[in-house]
Amino acid sequence: MSRRLAALAAVTTLTATGLATPAQAATTACRAESGSPSCQVWTGKVDWAPDGDTIRVDLAGDGTKNLVSVRILGIQAMEMKTYSHYPERRRGDCHAIAANTRLEELLAAGGNTVRLTSLKASSKSEGRPLRSVAVKIDGQWRDVGEQMVREGYTLWQAWPGEWAMDEAYHRAALEAAAAGRELYDTDSCKPGPAQNSGLTLTVNADADGLDDQNLNGEWFKVHNPSAAAVPIAGWWVRDSGLRRYTFPAGTVVPAGGDVYVHIGKGKNTATHKYWGLTKPIFTNVDPANHAVGDGGYLFDGHGDLRAWMIYPQVEA
């Protein structure tokens, strides 16, 4: 069990009791646009939001008052460390509490009544049903996850098999990044270090050949265009999931130079680091299989997102 799930379980019991089966669920268009696929749909009342990407819901029509912990599809909030109904008692990584607060505001705007949708009822994350979440405002269902991404409170996270919202979320993420909103405000947690260095991040998501046979062909590249070297020990890179690689002591991006993080195994050098993973992490762009892209992110020791690459780059 992950630290995050264990912490949530300590606050309140997580249960999927009463979640409708595929045969019981009604269907609706996943998105209010022509050509949208059909999603299964449930409704319910939110009890509370433990963090910026999870809600606890009393589902309508299941004959119980049991609360279901639902992981919101398509988004990844920064990590909470102390969960509480009381905002003043919450603790978390930079941006975590802001995401939690904004999610509560969006849910309240819809009276905490939600519509939950997914392509597959079986989609789960750490035992929790994965669902897109919408609230009704002015008579229309409005997608909460898309709004959280567009406002910069969460990263966009594509999920295998649940692609219905990905194109919209991809555009929303690019819009938030271009505008420097919330997560994409590079000194919102604490200014520096090397705030004006202009560091950039590139990811090579599609390794030569088969990705799972060329893990080191997937990489992050941190580039330093400035005339001064930038120490990045304690900084970290990640994809849109929770996994992260933290740069070890002594890591420095040379002036005008690069530091790489390869996904697989190898011997670290000054400018080439190896994560040691056994599987690829990046989603290849594959329209035939509804894969529209992914992202890579560089955070400093304060928790500020300092550089990123959301791919492919398209007009937001």
N, C-alpha and C positions, 0 to 999 in steps of 0.2 A: 504494500500500500504506500502511495506517495505521501510525503509530508503534508501536501496540500489537502488530500482527501482525508488523511487522518485528523487534521485540524478541523475540517468541516464536520466530521463524524463526532468529534468531541463536543461540538457546539450543540448538535441536534441530530437525531437519527436520520440517516439517508435511506429512503425506501422508494422502490418503484411500484409498490403495491397499488393496484387499481389502474395502471396504465393500460389503455385500450389495446387490444390485439389488432393486427392488420384487418381482420375480418370485421371488427367492430367500428373501426375508424371511418369517418366520412372523408371525402376528398374535396379538394379545391385547387384552383390554379395556384402554383407556388408564388408567382408574381403577377401583378395586375397589368399584364401586357400581352400582346398578341404572340402566340407561339410558346407561351409558358408551359412547362411540363405540369403534370398533376401531382400534388402532394397530399399525403394523408394529413388530417387536421383534427385537433382537439382544442378545447377551450378550458379555462380554469381561472382561479383567483389566486393572485400572488400573496403569499404570507410575508416573505421578506426576501431580500437579495443579499446573500452572505458576502459576495464580492462582485467584481465588475463583469463577470461572465457566467454567473450561476444564479438561478432563482429557485425558490421553494414554492410549489404550486399545489393547491387543492383542485384536482381535476373535476370538471363537471361530468355528471352522469355515471360515476363509478360506484356510487352508493356508499362512499366512505368519506371521512374527513381526513384521511391520511394525506400527508404532504409528500410530494414527489420532488426530488432534487433534479432539476433540469439544467444541463449544460447548454449554453446558447451557442448555436451553430455559427461558424464563420468569424468568430472573434476570439482574441486572446488578450486578456487584461494582465497588467502587472500583478505580482503575487502579494496577497494579503498574508499577514503573519498572526494577527489577532482578529478574530471574527466577533462581531457583536451587533445586536439590535441598536445599540447606542453609539451614534457616530463618534462621540468624543473618546470612546474606549477602543476604537479601531486602530490597528497599526499595520503597516505594510511597506513594501518597496515604494520608491518614488513613483507617483502616478496611480498607485493602486487605490488609495482612498478616494481620489478624485473620480476615478472610473466607477467605483461603487456608488458614490453620491449621485453621479450623473445618471446611472442606470435607474436608481430609485426615482429620480425626477421624471424620467421618461415613462416609467411604469405608472407613477401617480397621475400623470397627465391623461392616462387612459383608464383611470379609476382602478388600477391594479387588476383589471380583467384582461387576460391575454389569449391570443390565438397561437397555438403551437403547430408547426408544420415540419414535415420531413418527407423525403422521397421514400425512405424505408423506416418502418416503425422499429426495426431492430437496431438502428444506429445508436451507438453508445460511446461514452468516454468515461473510463474508470467506473463502470457500472451505472452511470447516469445516462438517461435518454438524451440524445442530441437532437435539439429542435431549434428551428428558427422561431423567433418570438416577435409578435406584433401586438400593438395596442390600437384601439379604435379612438381616433381623434377627429372631431367634426364629421362623424359618420363614415370615416374611411380607416381601414386597417393600415397602420404605418409600421414599417419594419424597424424594430429597435436596434438590432445588430448593425444594420446598414448605417443608422444614424450615429451609433457609437464609433464606428470606423470613420465616417465622414468628419466627425468632430475631433478626431485624433485621440480619443480616450483609449482605444484598443488597437492592436494590430489586426490585420486581416489574416485569417487562418483558413486555408482551404482544407477540406476534409474528404478523404477518398470515399466515393460513392454518394456524396451529398453535395452536388455541384450546382443546384438550381439557382443559388444566390451569388455564385462566385464572380461572375462578370460584373455585377453591380457593386459588390464589395471591393473588387479590384479597382474599379474606377473611383470608388469612394476613398480608398487608401491613397491613391495617387493624388487626389484632390487635397486630402488632409496634409500630405507630405509637402506638396507644392506651396501650400499656404502657411506651413510652419505651425500647425495647430497642436496644442497640448503635447503629446509624446514627441512630436517633430519640432518642438521648440527646444533647441539644443542646449540651453542653459537654464531651463526652468527649474531644475532641482537645485543646482548650485553652479555658479560660473566656474569655468576652468576644469581641469588644467589644460593648457595649450588651446584655449578657446578659439584663437584666431589662426590656428594652423591650417585650416581648410582640409582636414582629413576627409578622404572619400573611401567608400566601400564598394567593391565589385564582387559579385559571386559568379562562379562558373557552375551553373546548375546541371548542365548536360555534359557529362564526361564523354570522352571519346570511347566508342564501343559501347558495351553494356555497362550501365552505371554500377551495378552490384559487383562487377568484376574489375572495376577501375575506380575504387573509392577515392583514391588520391587525385583523380581527375576532377572531382568536385572540390572546390575550394572557395575560401573567402580571401580577398586581397585588400589590405589596408594600405592606402597610398597617402604619402605625406608630400604635398607640393611645396611646403615651406622651406626656408633656408636653415631651419633649426630642427635637430632631432627631437622626437616626441616619445617620452617614456609611456608605455601603456601597460605595465605590470598591474594586474588586478582588473583591467578592463576585460570585457567579454563580448563574444559574438554568439549569435543564435539565429535559428530560422524562426518561423512563426510558432513553433512548438515550445515546450518548456525547457528543452535541453539547451545547454550553453557550454561554450568552451571559454575558460578564463586564462588569460595570458599569464605565464609564469613570471616570477621575479627576474628582473634584468631585461625584459623585452623592450626594445626600442625600435621605433620606426625611423630609419635614417632620413636625414634631410634629402628631399627629392627622391626618396626610395620607397620600398614596399616591405610589408611583412605578410606572409601567406599562412593560412590555416588550412591544411589538407584534412579531409574527413577521415581518412583511414589511418593505418599505422605507419610509423617511420621513426627515424632518429631526428630529434629536434636540432635545428641550427639557429643561428642568430636571427635569420629572416624566414625560415620555413618551420612551421610548427605542425604537429600531427595530433589530431583529436583522438584517434584510436577507436573510432566507431566501426561496427561490423556491417552496417547497412547504409545505403544512400539516405540523405535527408531532404534533398531538394526535389520539388515537383517539376518535372519537365513540362514544357508547353506542348500539349497534345490535344488539339481541338477534337479529333475523332473520338477521344475518350473523355471529353468534357474537362480536360485539365487546362486551365487558363493561365497559370503562373503561380508565383510564390514570392518570397522575399528573404533577404538577409539583413541583419541589423548589428550595429556596433554600439555598445554602451560603455560609458566611462565608470569609474569607481563610485561616483555619486548616484548613478542610476539614470543619468541623462543619455538619451539616444543621440549619438554624435554623428553617425553616418548610416546610410541605408541604401539598399537597392531593391526596389519593388519591380519585378519583371513580369511580362515585357512592358517597356515604357510605351504607353499609348495615351492619347488625349483623354484627360479625365472628364 
